[in-house]
Amino acid sequence: MGLLDGLRAALGLRAETDARRDADPEDLFGMSTAYLTMEAELGYQSLDIGALCFSGVDSHSFRDAVAEVESILEAGQEDTGTEFTVTDDDHGYHWVVLEDSDPEDLITSMHFAADTFIERGYGSRLLAAVFAYENRGGPAYWIYSFRRGAYYPFAPRSGRERDSSAEFKLEAALDGELEIEREKEYWYPLWPSQRGTHPWE
């Protein structure tokens, strides 16, 4: 199974088949308190960036939905200050990448974007929301799987290795504060391209 097929299985078709409940973009607001716990208990600082991963559809209606997401984020920039870009990665997936030094505004803008896809009938195309952090040990991400309606930690290291110890510490610290994915087989690594740093690059 290739990387693209693995991502599709873990966050897409297989996750949809095994989903325990419909994903709810309101779950994203769980990060509003989680980032405080990350800093206070584990020394992680927010990197002030997050992203939505989605798969595309070759249709005029879907392109309109993406354009509406961009319009809503542009309209909200004055209030929230959230900068954003819409980009593609080397694996064939699409991303709305958001940057804001205020975690609350970042989460709110991400929720607006996800909710717009759902209202336009394309909620099934949403795969993941990704929140970026870093401490002295390196970067770590909380990944929310829309198909599973749950979060899991991802701590990548050089050489495409994972820091399992860091991931388990994150799980233990945020258990009860976030809806954690209990099935470890769904803790799928979102590796960037060879040139990238973050999963969406």
Number of C-alpha atoms within 10 A of each C-alpha: 7 7 12 12 11 14 21 16 17 20 21 23 14 16 19 20 11 10 16 12 12 12 19 17 19 11 16 22 15 14 19 15 14 17 20 16 17 20 15 11 11 14 15 22 18 22 18 16 22 28 26 23 24 24 16 17 11 7 8 8 13 17 13 12 18 19 13 16 21 18 12 15 22 15 11 17 15 10 9 17 17 24 18 21 12 15 13 16 15 14 15 10 17 20 24 22 20 21 20 20 15 14 22 16 19 24 24 18 25 27 19 16 21 26 18 19 20 17 10 15 13 20 19 17 18 23 26 25 26 25 25 22 21 17 15 8 12 14 21 25 26 24 26 28 26 30 27 26 22 23 28 26 25 25 24 24 13 8 6 11 11 15 17 13 10 19 20 15 13 23 20 11 16 22 14 9 13 21 15 19 20 12 8 8 8 19 19 17 21 18 19 17 14 9 8 12 12 18 18 24 17
